[in-house]
């Protein structure tokens, strides 16, 4: 999921004076974002998508809606996520994997322990297969246990 990317829609006016929003080319917006913000060279030649779309209705305040991108290849997805972690640290954008709300909440509940373990210099990560499972120095830490 890509967060913070400005929407590029234009408006046309028909003969009756009615305004119509023309859809943006979201795929092109993501490729441009990859080049400019993630510093990936020639992403159009390397990375393919199954589907890309914005989520939700346009917001009243004009803030951009998130973009969901389904990559054709898992390796491309992982490369983009890694590059985003490297290049977007102090920027107004974020890129992360999309997951169901329930799973997101479980993972979020472990963030305090994650940060605490990182501060102590431990090797800390969430399982790729089970993203809500926290590991500290290779040991699984159940949600109800402290460090």
C-alpha positions in Angstrom: 0.0 0.0 0.0 1.3 3.4 -1.0 0.3 6.4 1.3 0.7 10.1 0.6 0.9 10.1 -3.2 -0.9 13.1 -4.6 -3.9 12.4 -6.8 -3.7 13.6 -10.4 -7.2 13.9 -11.7 -8.4 16.6 -14.1 -11.8 18.0 -14.7 -13.5 18.5 -18.1 -16.6 20.5 -18.8 -19.2 19.2 -21.3 -21.5 21.3 -23.5 -24.0 21.7 -20.7 -21.4 23.1 -18.4 -21.3 19.9 -16.2 -17.9 19.2 -14.6 -16.6 15.6 -15.0 -13.5 14.2 -13.2 -11.2 12.3 -15.5 -9.5 9.3 -13.9 -5.8 9.4 -13.3 -3.5 6.8 -14.7 -2.7 5.3 -11.3 -0.2 2.8 -12.8 1.8 5.7 -14.2 1.6 7.6 -10.9 3.1 4.6 -9.1 5.9 4.2 -11.7 6.8 7.9 -11.4 6.8 7.6 -7.6 9.1 4.7 -7.8 11.5 6.7 -10.0 11.4 9.9 -8.1 10.9 8.9 -4.5 12.2 5.3 -4.3 15.0 5.9 -6.7 14.3 2.8 -8.7 15.7 3.1 -12.3 13.4 2.2 -15.2 10.7 0.5 -13.1 8.4 0.3 -16.2 11.0 -2.2 -17.7 11.3 -4.3 -14.5 8.2 -4.2 -12.5 4.7 -5.5 -13.5 1.5 -5.3 -11.6 -1.7 -7.4 -11.6 -3.8 -4.4 -10.4 -3.4 -0.9 -9.1 -6.2 1.2 -7.7 -7.0 3.9 -5.1 -9.0 3.0 -2.0 -12.1 4.8 -0.8 -14.0 7.9 -2.0 -12.2 11.2 -2.7 -11.7 13.1 0.6 -13.4 16.5 1.3 -10.1 18.0 2.5 -8.3 17.0 -0.7 -5.8 14.7 1.0 -4.7 11.8 -1.2 -6.3 8.3 -0.9 -4.1 5.3 -0.4 -3.0 3.2 -3.5 -3.2 -0.5 -3.4 -0.8 -2.2 -5.8 -0.7 -6.0 -6.4 2.6 -7.0 -7.9 2.9 -9.7 -10.5 6.1 -11.0 -8.8 6.8 -11.4 -5.1 10.5 -10.5 -5.6 9.4 -7.1 -7.1 7.2 -6.4 -4.1 9.9 -7.2 -1.6 12.4 -5.0 -3.5 10.0 -2.1 -3.5 9.3 -2.5 0.3 13.0 -2.7 1.0 13.8 0.4 -1.1 10.9 2.3 0.6 12.4 1.5 4.0 15.7 2.9 2.8 14.5 6.1 1.0 11.4 7.3 2.8 12.6 7.7 6.4 12.0 11.5 6.7 9.4 12.0 4.0 5.6 12.3 4.0 5.1 9.1 2.1 4.9 5.5 3.4 4.8 2.1 1.7 3.9 -1.1 3.5 2.2 -4.4 2.8 -1.6 -4.4 2.9 -3.2 -6.8 5.4 -6.6 -7.4 6.9 -7.6 -5.0 9.7 -7.6 -7.7 12.4 -4.1 -8.8 11.5 -3.0 -5.2 11.4 -4.4 -4.6 14.9 -2.6 -7.7 16.3 0.7 -6.6 14.8 0.2 -3.0 16.1 -0.3 -4.4 19.6 3.2 -5.8 19.5 4.9 -2.6 18.3 5.7 -1.5 21.9 7.7 -4.7 22.5 9.2 -4.4 19.0 10.6 -0.9 19.8 11.7 -1.8 23.3 13.7 -4.8 21.9 15.2 -2.7 19.1 16.4 -0.1 21.7 18.1 -2.9 23.6 20.0 -3.9 20.4 18.2 -7.2 19.9 17.5 -8.7 16.5 13.7 -8.1 16.1 11.4 -9.0 13.3 7.8 -10.1 12.5 7.3 -13.4 10.7 6.7 -13.0 7.0 4.3 -16.0 7.0 2.5 -14.8 10.1 2.9 -11.0 10.2 1.5 -10.7 13.8 4.1 -13.0 15.3 7.0 -11.2 16.9 10.5 -12.7 17.1 13.3 -11.4 19.4 16.7 -12.9 18.9 15.1 -15.8 17.0 12.6 -16.6 19.8 8.9 -16.2 19.4 7.3 -13.8 21.9 3.6 -14.4 22.5 1.4 -11.3 22.5 0.5 -11.8 26.2 4.2 -12.0 27.4 6.6 -9.2 28.1 10.3 -9.2 27.0 
